[in-house]
Amino acid sequence: MEVYGIVAEMAKKVKINKKKIVLPESEDSRVLKAAAIVAENDYADVVLIGKEEEIKKKCKDENINMPYDKIQIIDNITSSKKEMYDNMLYELRKNKGMTLEEAKKINEDKVYFATMMVKANDADGLVSGAIHSTANTLRPALQIIKAADGIKNVSSFFLMETKKKELGENGVLIFSDCGLIEFPTKEQLVDIAIESAQSYKMLTGYEPKVALLSYSTKGSAKGEAIDKLNEVLNILKEKNVEFDVDGEFQLDAAIIPEVAKLKAPNSSVAGHANVLIFPNLEAGNIGYKMAQRFGDTLAIGPVTQGLKKPVNDLSRGSSVEDIVGTIIVTCMQAK
């Protein structure tokens, strides 16, 4: 499988300074196929968690040409490091009432074990979620990896790439938050906007233009939701953020120049936005799926932002291409 567009650009970068990414869902054939592609192309050093004989049997049954000389397989039950991870987890969580015996049992879960690998610097990042819920993937990360210094709210985004190159920056946009914070407060929306702008610049190299989305454009409607976004915009301006931000915008006013000229002619963001901030999780999740399914848009994520080390949650409907893209994004996030 070849990678294209923004994923190909990121792939060139991650090959220069390879990172170690752990994949705990070795029982899923999509994950194994993605692992084989990533390892064969030297995008990352891949670690699969599970029993070696079971993984090899699955690969044989699914005709997956796994380059075993380029990957590492670790059985979390028999690993020589399990005792160390058990003690680490106990020390981290004993103030929450966890016993050592509970820590030993919890690390029998492959996602928790993989998270401990990242915590212990035995891996640079983690990708899961093909067969686990968002909670099962991110709860261990929030408990063990925790938020980066200065970050109050961990959030998520989708990196979107459309064939319509006139949208966003060369067809590349970020949609946020589409996977984590259900009903963000105005303070959380401020953090989401700042973190998403930083993520966009880091991943793409393009300058972010951030749009706060709504059902109204620049006061064309009135209501509490509109007032809230205006407060968010005011807070961002008071912070003197180093990116262009504006709102409130309807989607078409945010990304279509002809509409922007009519609805928001004085805005430097309207018509040219490449980072779209949705008012809540419901709108964001529906929005990215509509773009993905109706618009044939590549959607990588949800990508978590704001953790000390990258742990990313796949959609359970992810394709092999999606998983490869998420692994490459995780490598980009790893310090």
Backbone as numpy.savetxt, mean C-alpha at the origin, in Angstrom:
# Nx Ny Nz CAx CAy CAz Cx Cy Cz
6.31 -13.00 -17.32 5.48 -11.80 -17.32 6.35 -10.55 -17.32
6.09 -9.64 -18.24 6.79 -8.37 -18.27 6.00 -7.32 -17.49
6.73 -6.39 -16.90 6.07 -5.27 -16.24 6.16 -4.05 -17.13
5.18 -3.17 -17.00 5.07 -2.03 -17.90 4.85 -0.75 -17.09
5.00 0.38 -17.80 4.63 1.67 -17.23 5.39 2.00 -15.96
4.65 2.53 -14.99 5.26 2.99 -13.75 5.87 1.83 -12.98
5.30 0.64 -13.08 5.87 -0.52 -12.39 7.24 -0.86 -12.96
7.38 -0.77 -14.28 8.67 -1.03 -14.93 9.72 -0.01 -14.48
9.29 1.25 -14.35 10.22 2.29 -13.90 10.70 2.00 -12.47
9.76 1.60 -11.61 10.15 1.27 -10.24 11.01 0.01 -10.20
10.71 -0.95 -11.07 11.46 -2.21 -11.10 12.94 -1.97 -11.41
13.22 -1.02 -12.29 14.63 -0.69 -12.60 15.35 -0.20 -11.34
14.64 0.57 -10.53 15.26 1.14 -9.34 15.50 0.09 -8.25
14.52 -0.80 -8.05 14.66 -1.75 -6.94 15.71 -2.82 -7.22
16.03 -3.05 -8.50 17.05 -4.04 -8.83 18.44 -3.56 -8.43
18.61 -2.24 -8.34 19.92 -1.67 -8.02 20.27 -1.92 -6.56
19.28 -1.82 -5.68 19.49 -2.01 -4.25 18.43 -2.96 -3.72
18.65 -4.25 -3.94 17.61 -5.25 -3.68 17.24 -5.34 -2.21
15.95 -5.51 -1.96 15.42 -5.68 -0.62 14.90 -7.11 -0.44
14.80 -7.50 0.82 14.28 -8.84 1.15 12.82 -8.69 1.56
11.93 -9.35 0.81 10.49 -9.25 1.06 9.95 -10.62 1.45
9.21 -10.67 2.55 8.67 -11.93 3.04 7.20 -12.06 2.63
6.85 -13.25 2.14 5.50 -13.57 1.68 4.99 -14.74 2.50
4.07 -14.51 3.44 3.62 -15.59 4.32 2.55 -16.50 3.71
1.98 -16.14 2.56 0.85 -16.90 2.00 1.31 -17.87 0.91
2.20 -18.77 1.29 2.79 -19.68 0.31 1.82 -20.75 -0.19
0.65 -20.85 0.43 -0.34 -21.83 -0.02 -1.15 -21.32 -1.20
-1.00 -20.05 -1.57 -1.77 -19.46 -2.66 -0.95 -19.47 -3.95
-1.51 -20.02 -5.02 -0.75 -20.18 -6.27 -0.40 -18.83 -6.89
-1.26 -17.80 -6.70 -0.94 -16.47 -7.25 0.31 -15.90 -6.58
0.42 -16.10 -5.27 1.58 -15.62 -4.53 2.83 -16.35 -5.00
2.74 -17.65 -5.21 3.89 -18.42 -5.67 4.31 -18.00 -7.08
3.33 -17.77 -7.95 3.66 -17.31 -9.31 4.33 -15.95 -9.27
3.81 -15.05 -8.43 4.42 -13.73 -8.29 5.83 -13.83 -7.72
6.01 -14.70 -6.71 7.32 -14.89 -6.11 8.33 -15.37 -7.15
7.90 -16.29 -8.01 8.79 -16.81 -9.06 9.21 -15.70 -10.03
8.26 -14.84 -10.40 8.56 -13.73 -11.32 9.51 -12.74 -10.68
9.24 -12.38 -9.44 10.08 -11.41 -8.73 11.50 -11.95 -8.57
11.62 -13.21 -8.16 12.94 -13.80 -7.95 13.70 -13.96 -9.25
13.03 -14.44 -10.27 13.69 -14.68 -11.56 14.21 -13.39 -12.18
13.50 -12.29 -11.95 13.90 -11.00 -12.51 14.76 -10.16 -11.57
15.08 -10.74 -10.41 15.95 -10.06 -9.43 15.38 -8.74 -8.94
14.06 -8.67 -8.82 13.45 -7.46 -8.26 13.62 -7.41 -6.74
13.66 -8.58 -6.11 13.80 -8.65 -4.65 14.29 -10.03 -4.26
14.83 -10.10 -3.05 15.12 -11.40 -2.44 13.85 -11.85 -1.74
13.30 -12.97 -2.19 11.99 -13.43 -1.73 12.14 -14.48 -0.64
11.34 -14.33 0.43 11.25 -15.34 1.48 9.81 -15.85 1.52
9.64 -17.15 1.36 8.32 -17.78 1.48 8.23 -18.47 2.83
7.12 -18.28 3.53 6.92 -18.92 4.83 6.03 -20.15 4.64
6.53 -21.29 5.09 5.76 -22.53 4.97 6.69 -23.73 4.95
6.09 -24.89 4.78 6.86 -26.13 4.73 7.41 -26.33 3.31
8.69 -26.59 3.22 9.35 -26.69 1.91 8.71 -27.74 1.01
8.40 -28.90 1.59 7.83 -29.97 0.75 6.45 -29.59 0.22
5.66 -28.88 1.02 4.34 -28.46 0.59 4.42 -27.39 -0.50
5.36 -26.46 -0.34 5.54 -25.42 -1.35 6.00 -26.02 -2.68
6.94 -26.92 -2.61 7.45 -27.55 -3.84 6.38 -28.39 -4.52
5.56 -29.07 -3.73 4.47 -29.85 -4.31 3.45 -28.93 -4.99
3.12 -27.82 -4.34 2.17 -26.86 -4.91 2.72 -26.30 -6.23
3.99 -25.97 -6.25 4.59 -25.44 -7.47 4.57 -26.48 -8.59
4.85 -27.71 -8.25 4.83 -28.78 -9.24 3.42 -28.99 -9.77
2.44 -29.04 -8.88 1.05 -29.26 -9.28 0.53 -28.12 -10.15
1.00 -26.89 -9.90 0.52 -25.71 -10.62 1.43 -25.32 -11.79
2.44 -26.16 -12.05 3.41 -25.89 -13.13 4.08 -24.52 -12.97
4.45 -24.21 -11.73 5.15 -22.96 -11.44 6.65 -23.24 -11.45
7.36 -22.56 -12.32 8.80 -22.75 -12.45 9.53 -21.88 -11.43
9.55 -22.34 -10.19 10.13 -21.56 -9.10 11.66 -21.67 -9.11
12.36 -20.54 -9.14 13.84 -20.58 -9.09 14.32 -20.77 -7.64
14.37 -22.00 -7.19 14.64 -22.27 -5.78 16.01 -21.76 -5.33
16.94 -21.61 -6.27 18.26 -21.10 -5.91 18.24 -19.60 -5.61
17.12 -18.94 -5.94 17.01 -17.49 -5.74 16.03 -17.10 -4.64
15.40 -18.07 -4.00 14.45 -17.75 -2.94 14.85 -18.48 -1.66
14.22 -18.06 -0.58 14.43 -18.71 0.72 13.08 -19.21 1.22
13.04 -20.43 1.73 11.83 -20.99 2.33 12.09 -21.20 3.81
11.21 -20.66 4.65 11.35 -20.79 6.10 10.07 -21.38 6.67
10.20 -22.45 7.42 9.09 -23.05 8.15 9.01 -22.35 9.50
7.94 -21.60 9.71 7.85 -20.82 10.94 7.73 -21.68 12.20
7.32 -22.92 12.04 7.17 -23.81 13.20 8.53 -24.34 13.66
9.39 -24.67 12.71 10.68 -25.30 13.05 11.87 -24.35 12.91
11.63 -23.10 12.57 12.71 -22.14 12.36 13.59 -22.00 13.60
14.89 -21.89 13.37 15.84 -21.71 14.47 15.65 -20.35 15.16
14.96 -19.43 14.50 14.75 -18.10 15.07 13.41 -17.95 15.78
12.59 -19.00 15.76 11.27 -18.86 16.37 11.36 -18.51 17.85
12.25 -19.13 18.58 12.36 -18.83 20.01 12.71 -17.36 20.24
13.63 -16.84 19.43 13.99 -15.43 19.55 12.78 -14.54 19.27
12.03 -14.88 18.20 10.84 -14.09 17.86 9.78 -14.19 18.95
9.65 -15.38 19.54 8.68 -15.57 20.63 9.01 -14.63 21.80
10.28 -14.58 22.15 10.71 -13.73 23.26 10.55 -12.25 22.92
10.85 -11.90 21.67 10.68 -10.51 21.23 9.22 -10.09 21.33
8.33 -10.96 20.83 6.91 -10.63 20.84 6.40 -10.51 22.27
6.84 -11.41 23.13 6.44 -11.34 24.54 6.87 -10.01 25.17
8.13 -9.59 24.92 8.62 -8.33 25.48 7.84 -7.14 24.94
7.47 -7.21 23.66 6.73 -6.11 23.04 5.31 -5.98 23.58
4.70 -7.13 23.94 3.28 -7.14 24.25 2.95 -7.52 25.69
3.95 -7.72 26.52 3.66 -8.17 27.89 2.89 -7.11 28.68
3.13 -5.84 28.37 2.38 -4.78 29.05 0.91 -4.77 28.67
0.59 -5.45 27.56 -0.81 -5.61 27.15 -1.42 -6.90 27.68
-0.63 -7.60 28.50 -1.14 -8.81 29.12 -0.74 -10.11 28.44
0.09 -10.05 27.40 0.48 -11.26 26.70 1.49 -12.06 27.52
1.28 -13.38 27.57 2.23 -14.28 28.22 3.18 -14.85 27.18
4.28 -15.44 27.64 5.24 -16.06 26.73 4.59 -17.22 25.99
3.76 -17.98 26.67 3.08 -19.09 26.01 2.16 -18.60 24.89
1.49 -17.49 25.13 0.63 -16.90 24.09 1.47 -16.42 22.92
2.63 -15.83 23.20 3.51 -15.37 22.12 3.98 -16.54 21.27
4.30 -17.66 21.91 4.73 -18.85 21.17 3.62 -19.34 20.25
2.39 -19.33 20.75 1.25 -19.78 19.96 0.97 -18.81 18.80
1.03 -17.53 19.09 0.74 -16.52 18.06 1.73 -16.61 16.91
3.00 -16.88 17.21 4.01 -16.95 16.15 3.92 -18.22 15.32
3.00 -19.10 15.68 2.69 -20.22 14.78 1.86 -19.77 13.59
1.29 -18.56 13.73 0.59 -17.93 12.60 1.65 -17.34 11.66
1.55 -17.65 10.38 2.60 -17.26 9.43 2.70 -15.75 9.25
1.57 -15.05 9.32 1.61 -13.59 9.16 2.32 -12.94 10.34
2.01 -13.40 11.56 2.70 -12.86 12.73 4.20 -13.16 12.68
4.54 -14.39 12.29 5.95 -14.76 12.21 6.67 -13.88 11.19
6.03 -13.65 10.04 6.62 -12.80 9.00 6.79 -11.37 9.49
5.82 -10.89 10.26 5.91 -9.55 10.83 7.07 -9.46 11.80
7.29 -10.50 12.57 8.44 -10.52 13.49 9.75 -10.52 12.71
9.79 -11.15 11.56 10.99 -11.11 10.72 11.33 -9.67 10.34
10.30 -8.92 9.96 10.51 -7.52 9.58 10.96 -6.71 10.80
10.31 -6.94 11.93 10.66 -6.24 13.16 12.12 -6.49 13.54
12.58 -7.72 13.34 13.93 -8.12 13.73 14.98 -7.79 12.67
14.57 -7.08 11.61 15.46 -6.73 10.50 15.96 -7.94 9.72
15.22 -9.03 9.80 15.53 -10.20 8.99 14.83 -10.15 7.64
13.98 -9.15 7.45 13.35 -8.87 6.15 13.09 -7.37 6.11
13.03 -6.83 4.90 12.82 -5.39 4.73 11.36 -5.00 4.61
10.50 -5.95 4.25 9.09 -5.65 4.08 8.29 -6.92 3.95
6.98 -6.78 4.01 6.05 -7.92 4.02 4.88 -7.61 3.10
4.44 -8.62 2.35 3.24 -8.50 1.52 2.34 -9.68 1.81
1.08 -9.39 2.18 0.11 -10.43 2.49 -1.27 -9.93 2.11
-2.29 -10.77 2.26 -3.66 -10.35 2.01 -4.36 -11.08 0.89
-3.64 -11.93 0.15 -4.29 -12.68 -0.93 -5.35 -13.62 -0.39
-5.10 -14.17 0.80 -6.08 -15.06 1.43 -6.40 -14.64 2.86
-5.86 -13.51 3.29 -6.15 -12.99 4.62 -6.87 -11.66 4.52
-7.66 -11.35 5.53 -8.34 -10.07 5.57 -7.34 -8.95 5.84
-7.78 -7.73 5.59 -6.95 -6.57 5.91 -6.58 -6.56 7.39
-7.55 -6.88 8.25 -7.28 -6.90 9.68 -6.20 -7.92 10.03
-6.26 -9.09 9.43 -5.28 -10.13 9.73 -3.88 -9.77 9.26
-3.81 -8.95 8.23 -2.50 -8.52 7.72 -1.96 -7.33 8.49
-2.82 -6.34 8.75 -2.33 -5.08 9.32 -2.35 -5.03 10.84
-3.19 -5.84 11.49 -3.19 -5.83 12.96 -1.81 -6.16 13.53
-1.16 -7.24 13.05 0.19 -7.53 13.55 1.17 -6.38 13.29
1.05 -5.74 12.12 1.95 -4.64 11.78 1.76 -3.46 12.72
0.50 -3.13 13.01 0.22 -2.01 13.90 0.66 -2.30 15.33
0.58 -3.57 15.73 0.98 -3.96 17.08 2.50 -4.04 17.22
3.18 -4.49 16.15 4.59 -4.86 16.26 5.52 -3.86 15.56
5.20 -3.50 14.32 6.04 -2.56 13.57 5.77 -1.13 14.05
4.50 -0.80 14.15 4.00 0.49 14.65 4.28 1.64 13.67
3.66 2.78 13.99 3.75 3.95 13.12 5.15 4.55 13.17
5.53 5.16 12.05 6.81 5.85 11.98 6.79 7.06 12.92
7.97 7.50 13.30 8.08 8.67 14.18 7.39 9.88 13.55
6.57 10.54 14.35 5.89 11.73 13.87 4.59 11.47 13.14
4.24 10.18 12.93 3.02 9.82 12.22 1.95 9.44 13.23
0.83 10.14 13.20 -0.27 9.83 14.11 -1.24 8.82 13.50
-1.40 8.88 12.18 -2.42 8.06 11.52 -1.83 7.28 10.35
-1.75 5.98 10.50 -1.35 5.11 9.40 -2.53 5.01 8.43
-2.27 5.18 7.15 -3.34 5.14 6.16 -2.90 4.29 4.97
-3.68 4.33 3.89 -3.35 3.51 2.73 -3.70 4.24 1.44
-3.18 3.72 0.34 -3.49 4.28 -0.96 -3.41 3.20 -2.03
-3.97 3.50 -3.17 -3.77 2.68 -4.37 -2.98 3.49 -5.37
-1.95 2.89 -5.92 -1.23 3.48 -7.04 -1.94 3.05 -8.31
-2.47 4.01 -9.04 -3.31 3.75 -10.20 -2.59 4.19 -11.48
-2.69 3.36 -12.51 -2.13 3.76 -13.81 -3.14 3.46 -14.91
-3.57 4.52 -15.60 -4.54 4.39 -16.67 -3.85 4.56 -18.03
-4.44 3.98 -19.05 -3.90 4.13 -20.40 -4.16 5.53 -20.94
-5.02 6.28 -20.26 -5.29 7.66 -20.66 -4.20 8.56 -20.07
-3.13 8.72 -20.83 -1.93 9.38 -20.33 -2.14 10.85 -20.01
-3.25 11.42 -20.48 -3.52 12.83 -20.18 -4.03 13.02 -18.75
-4.40 11.94 -18.08 -4.90 12.03 -16.71 -3.75 11.91 -15.71
-3.88 12.62 -14.59 -2.82 12.58 -13.59 -1.52 13.08 -14.19
-0.44 12.39 -13.87 0.86 12.67 -14.48 1.25 11.46 -15.31
1.12 11.60 -16.62 1.41 10.49 -17.54 0.57 9.26 -17.21
-0.67 9.49 -16.77 -1.59 8.39 -16.48 -1.45 7.80 -15.09
-0.58 8.35 -14.25 -0.32 7.78 -12.93 -0.93 8.67 -11.84
-1.72 8.06 -10.96 -2.36 8.78 -9.86 -2.29 7.95 -8.59
-2.54 8.60 -7.47 -2.77 7.92 -6.20 -4.20 8.20 -5.76
-4.91 7.15 -5.30 -6.23 7.28 -4.69 -6.06 6.95 -3.21
-6.57 7.81 -2.31 -6.38 7.56 -0.88 -7.52 8.20 -0.08
-7.89 7.66 1.06 -7.57 6.37 1.61 -8.67 5.40 1.17
-8.28 4.32 0.54 -9.26 3.37 0.00 -9.26 2.05 0.75
-8.50 1.95 1.84 -8.41 0.64 2.45 -8.29 0.57 3.96
-8.25 1.71 4.67 -7.94 1.59 6.09 -8.83 2.43 7.00
-8.82 3.75 6.85 -9.55 4.61 7.79 -10.97 4.84 7.28
-11.95 4.31 8.00 -13.32 4.27 7.48 -13.96 5.66 7.40
-13.96 6.37 8.52 -14.55 7.71 8.56 -13.51 8.69 9.08
-12.61 9.16 8.23 -11.52 10.01 8.71 -12.02 11.35 9.24
-11.44 11.76 10.35 -11.67 13.11 10.88 -10.93 14.10 9.99
-11.14 15.38 10.22 -10.41 16.36 9.41 -8.91 16.28 9.68
-8.53 15.98 10.92 -7.11 15.83 11.24 -6.53 14.62 10.51
-7.31 13.54 10.43 -6.84 12.35 9.71 -6.77 12.61 8.20
-7.69 13.38 7.66 -7.64 13.73 6.24 -6.40 14.57 5.94
-6.02 15.44 6.86 -4.79 16.21 6.69 -3.59 15.27 6.60
-3.52 14.30 7.51 -2.41 13.34 7.50 -2.43 12.49 6.24
-3.61 12.07 5.83 -3.74 11.26 4.61 -3.22 12.04 3.41
-3.59 13.31 3.31 -3.15 14.14 2.19 -1.63 14.30 2.19
-1.05 14.58 3.36 0.40 14.77 3.45 1.15 13.49 3.12
0.72 12.38 3.73 1.40 11.10 3.50 1.25 10.66 2.04
0.08 10.89 1.44 -0.15 10.47 0.06 0.69 11.29 -0.91
0.83 12.58 -0.64 1.69 13.43 -1.48 3.14 12.94 -1.41
3.59 12.62 -0.20 4.96 12.11 -0.04 5.14 10.77 -0.75
4.14 9.90 -0.65 4.21 8.60 -1.31 4.27 8.76 -2.82
3.47 9.67 -3.35 3.44 9.89 -4.80 4.81 10.37 -5.30
5.39 11.34 -4.61 6.70 11.86 -5.01 7.77 10.78 -4.92
7.75 10.00 -3.84 8.75 8.97 -3.64 8.66 7.87 -4.70
7.46 7.44 -5.04 7.28 6.32 -5.95 7.45 6.71 -7.41
6.99 7.90 -7.78 6.94 8.27 -9.19 7.99 9.29 -9.60
8.45 10.09 -8.65 9.35 11.18 -8.98 8.63 12.42 -9.46
7.31 12.34 -9.66 6.52 13.48 -10.12 6.11 14.36 -8.94
5.89 15.63 -9.21 5.42 16.55 -8.19 3.92 16.31 -7.92
3.54 16.14 -6.67 2.13 15.87 -6.37 1.25 17.11 -6.49
0.07 16.90 -7.05 -0.99 17.90 -7.06 -2.21 17.25 -6.42
-2.54 17.69 -5.22 -3.49 16.98 -4.35 -4.86 17.63 -4.42
-5.87 16.81 -4.71 -7.26 17.28 -4.77 -8.08 16.64 -3.68
-8.83 17.47 -2.93 -9.78 16.98 -1.93 -11.12 16.80 -2.62
-11.57 15.54 -2.72 -12.75 15.22 -3.52 -14.05 15.30 -2.73
-15.12 15.68 -3.45 -16.44 15.77 -2.84 -17.50 15.68 -3.93
-18.74 15.95 -3.56 -19.84 16.02 -4.52 -20.06 17.45 -4.99
-19.19 18.35 -4.55 -19.31 19.77 -4.84 -17.97 20.31 -5.32
-18.01 21.38 -6.12 -16.78 22.05 -6.55 -16.83 23.51 -6.13
-15.91 23.86 -5.24 -15.74 25.25 -4.82 -17.05 25.94 -4.44
-17.79 25.27 -3.55 -18.99 25.88 -3.00 -20.24 25.77 -3.85
-20.22 24.87 -4.86 -21.43 24.70 -5.67 -22.55 24.04 -4.88
-22.21 23.44 -3.74 -23.21 22.91 -2.81 -22.80 23.29 -1.40
-23.74 23.20 -0.47 -23.48 23.53 0.92 -23.74 22.31 1.80
-23.02 22.22 2.91 -23.25 21.12 3.84 -22.07 20.91 4.76
-22.29 20.05 5.76 -21.24 19.78 6.75 -20.01 19.15 6.11
-20.23 18.26 5.13 -19.10 17.59 4.46 -18.23 18.60 3.73
-18.86 19.60 3.11 -18.12 20.63 2.39 -17.34 21.50 3.38
-18.00 21.87 4.48 -17.33 22.67 5.51 -16.10 21.94 6.05
-16.23 20.64 6.23 -15.13 19.83 6.76 -13.92 19.89 5.81
-14.17 19.74 4.50 -13.06 19.77 3.55 -12.41 21.14 3.48
-13.21 22.20 3.62 -12.63 23.54 3.64 -11.72 23.72 4.85
-12.11 23.12 5.98 -11.25 23.18 7.16 -9.96 22.40 6.92
-10.07 21.25 6.27 -8.89 20.45 5.94 -7.94 21.27 5.07
-8.48 21.92 4.05 -7.66 22.73 3.15 -6.98 23.87 3.91
-7.70 24.50 4.81 -7.13 25.60 5.59 -5.98 25.12 6.48
-6.16 23.94 7.09 -5.11 23.39 7.95 -3.86 23.10 7.12
-4.05 22.51 5.93 -2.91 22.20 5.07 -2.17 23.47 4.65
-2.92 24.51 4.36 -2.28 25.78 3.97 -1.54 26.41 5.14
-2.11 26.29 6.34 -1.44 26.81 7.53 -0.13 26.07 7.80
-0.08 24.81 7.42 1.13 24.01 7.61 2.20 24.31 6.56
1.84 25.12 5.55 2.77 25.45 4.47 3.36 24.21 3.82
2.48 23.27 3.48 2.93 22.02 2.86 3.64 22.32 1.55
4.58 21.45 1.19 5.42 21.69 0.02 4.84 21.06 -1.25
3.54 21.06 -1.36 2.89 20.54 -2.57 1.63 21.34 -2.82
1.19 21.33 -4.08 -0.06 22.01 -4.43 -1.25 21.20 -3.94
-2.18 21.85 -3.28 -3.40 21.19 -2.80 -4.56 22.15 -2.92
-5.72 21.60 -3.27 -6.91 22.44 -3.40 -8.16 21.56 -3.32
-9.29 22.20 -3.17 -10.57 21.52 -3.09 -11.60 22.50 -2.53
-12.84 22.13 -2.34 -13.32 20.81 -2.68 -13.62 20.70 -4.17
-13.41 19.50 -4.73 -13.63 19.27 -6.15 -14.49 18.04 -6.39
-15.35 18.13 -7.37 -15.91 16.91 -7.95 -14.80 16.25 -8.77
-14.92 14.96 -9.00 -13.85 14.23 -9.66 -13.49 14.83 -11.01
-14.51 15.15 -11.82 -14.19 15.66 -13.17 -13.48 17.00 -13.10
-13.83 17.84 -12.15 -13.15 19.12 -12.01 -11.70 18.93 -11.58
-11.42 17.85 -10.87 -10.07 17.60 -10.38 -9.14 17.13 -11.49
-9.66 16.37 -12.46 -8.75 15.72 -13.41 -8.96 16.11 -14.87
-10.03 16.81 -15.20 -10.31 17.16 -16.60 -10.14 18.67 -16.79
-9.14 19.10 -17.55 -8.88 20.54 -17.68 -10.07 21.35 -18.20
-10.82 20.79 -19.16 -11.95 21.53 -19.72 -13.02 21.80 -18.68
-13.25 20.83 -17.80 -14.23 21.01 -16.72 -13.68 21.99 -15.68
-12.40 21.86 -15.39 -11.78 22.74 -14.40 -11.87 24.21 -14.81
-11.73 24.49 -16.11 -11.81 25.88 -16.58 -13.17 26.49 -16.30
-14.20 25.65 -16.32 -15.55 26.13 -16.06 -15.86 26.23 -14.57
-15.40 25.23 -13.79 -15.81 25.12 -12.39 -14.80 25.72 -11.40
-13.51 25.72 -11.75 -12.49 26.23 -10.83 -11.36 26.86 -11.63
-11.65 27.94 -12.33 -10.67 28.52 -13.26 -9.42 29.08 -12.60
-9.48 29.37 -11.30 -8.35 30.00 -10.63 -7.48 29.02 -9.84
-7.75 27.73 -9.99 -7.04 26.72 -9.22 -5.85 26.16 -10.01
-4.71 26.02 -9.34 -3.53 25.41 -9.97 -3.59 23.89 -9.95
-4.51 23.34 -9.17 -4.66 21.88 -9.06 -5.77 21.37 -9.97
-6.88 22.08 -10.04 -8.05 21.63 -10.81 -7.66 21.29 -12.24
-8.13 20.13 -12.67 -7.85 19.66 -14.02 -6.55 18.92 -14.16
-5.68 19.01 -13.14 -4.34 18.41 -13.25 -3.98 17.58 -12.02
-4.94 17.25 -11.18 -4.65 16.52 -9.94 -4.11 15.13 -10.23
-3.14 14.71 -9.43 -2.61 13.34 -9.56 -2.70 12.56 -8.24
-3.08 13.25 -7.16 -3.33 12.59 -5.86 -4.75 12.95 -5.46
-5.61 11.95 -5.42 -7.03 12.16 -5.14 -7.35 11.69 -3.72
-7.78 12.61 -2.87 -8.11 12.29 -1.49 -9.63 12.18 -1.37
-10.09 10.98 -1.05 -11.52 10.72 -0.94 -12.01 11.05 0.47
-13.27 11.46 0.61 -13.76 11.90 1.92 -13.90 10.79 2.94
-14.07 9.55 2.47 -14.18 8.41 3.40 -13.83 7.13 2.67
-13.73 6.06 3.44 -13.30 4.77 2.90 -14.29 4.22 1.88
-15.57 4.41 2.14 -16.60 3.91 1.22 -16.42 4.51 -0.17
-16.30 5.84 -0.24 -16.13 6.51 -1.52 -14.83 6.07 -2.20
-13.75 5.99 -1.42 -12.46 5.63 -1.99 -12.43 4.22 -2.53
-13.00 3.27 -1.77 -12.98 1.88 -2.20 -13.82 1.67 -3.45
-15.00 2.29 -3.48 -15.85 2.20 -4.67 -15.15 2.87 -5.85
-14.53 4.02 -5.60 -13.88 4.76 -6.68 -12.76 3.99 -7.34
-11.89 3.36 -6.54 -10.77 2.65 -7.15 -11.24 1.41 -7.90
-12.25 0.72 -7.34 -12.75 -0.47 -8.03 -13.46 -0.12 -9.33
-14.16 0.99 -9.37 -14.81 1.41 -10.62 -13.76 1.75 -11.67
-12.71 2.47 -11.26 -11.64 2.79 -12.20 -10.96 1.52 -12.71
-10.76 0.56 -11.80 -10.09 -0.68 -12.15 -10.93 -1.52 -13.10
-12.19 -1.68 -12.80 -13.04 -2.60 -13.56 -13.67 -1.98 -14.80
-14.15 -0.74 -14.69 -14.77 -0.08 -15.84 -13.72 0.57 -16.74
-12.66 1.08 -16.12 -11.68 1.84 -16.87 -10.43 1.09 -17.24
-10.37 -0.22 -16.90 -9.20 -1.04 -17.22 -7.92 -0.37 -16.70
-8.00 0.11 -15.46 -6.89 0.81 -14.84 -6.14 -0.13 -13.90
-4.81 -0.13 -13.99 -4.01 -0.92 -13.06 -4.13 -0.32 -11.67
-4.43 -1.16 -10.69 -4.57 -0.70 -9.30 -3.64 -1.53 -8.42
-2.62 -0.90 -7.88 -1.68 -1.59 -7.00 -1.97 -1.16 -5.56
-2.31 -2.13 -4.73 -2.58 -1.82 -3.34 -3.68 -2.68 -2.77
-4.19 -2.28 -1.59 -3.86 -1.05 -0.87 -2.45 -1.07 -0.31
-1.72 0.01 -0.55 -0.36 0.18 -0.04 -0.45 0.97 1.26
0.14 0.43 2.31 0.12 1.10 3.61 1.19 2.18 3.67
0.84 3.32 4.24 1.82 4.38 4.42 1.79 4.86 5.87
2.98 5.16 6.39 3.08 5.66 7.76 3.64 4.69 8.77
3.94 3.44 8.35 4.57 2.49 9.26 6.09 2.67 9.27
6.74 2.19 10.33 8.19 2.28 10.41 8.85 1.45 9.31
8.23 0.33 8.95 8.72 -0.51 7.87 7.51 -0.97 7.06
7.68 -1.20 5.76 6.51 -1.46 4.91 5.89 -2.84 5.10
4.60 -2.83 5.36 3.78 -4.04 5.39 2.55 -3.73 4.53
2.37 -4.47 3.46 1.30 -4.13 2.53 0.28 -5.24 2.36
-0.95 -4.80 2.26 -2.12 -5.67 2.24 -2.66 -5.78 0.82
-2.74 -7.00 0.32 -3.31 -7.25 -1.01 -4.83 -7.32 -0.93
-5.48 -6.98 -2.03 -6.89 -7.31 -2.17 -6.99 -8.81 -2.41
-8.01 -9.44 -1.84 -8.15 -10.88 -2.05 -8.51 -11.23 -3.49
-8.87 -10.22 -4.28 -9.10 -10.42 -5.70 -7.88 -10.13 -6.55
-6.71 -10.00 -5.92 -5.49 -9.62 -6.63 -5.10 -10.63 -7.70
-4.60 -10.11 -8.81 -4.01 -10.94 -9.85 -2.52 -11.11 -9.56
-1.87 -11.99 -10.30 -0.42 -12.17 -10.16 0.28 -10.84 -10.46
-0.19 -10.15 -11.49 0.39 -8.84 -11.85 0.28 -7.86 -10.68
-0.88 -7.85 -10.01 -1.07 -6.96 -8.86 -0.07 -7.27 -7.75
0.15 -8.55 -7.50 1.04 -8.96 -6.41 2.49 -8.58 -6.74
2.90 -8.81 -7.97 4.25 -8.40 -8.38 4.42 -6.90 -8.20
3.42 -6.13 -8.63 3.48 -4.67 -8.48 3.58 -4.25 -7.03
2.81 -4.91 -6.15 2.83 -4.57 -4.74 4.18 -4.89 -4.11
4.78 -6.01 -4.51 6.12 -6.36 -4.00 7.14 -5.30 -4.42
7.04 -4.84 -5.66 7.98 -3.81 -6.14 7.76 -2.50 -5.39
6.51 -2.12 -5.16 6.21 -0.91 -4.37 6.77 -1.05 -2.96
6.63 -2.22 -2.36 7.14 -2.46 -1.01 8.66 -2.29 -0.97
9.32 -2.75 -2.01 10.78 -2.55 -2.11 11.11 -1.05 -2.18
10.31 -0.30 -2.92 10.54 1.15 -3.02 10.38 1.83 -1.67
9.43 1.35 -0.86 9.17 1.95 0.45 10.25 1.61 1.47
10.91 0.45 1.28 11.88 -0.02 2.27 13.11 0.88 2.28
13.53 1.26 3.47 14.70 2.13 3.62 15.98 1.32 3.53
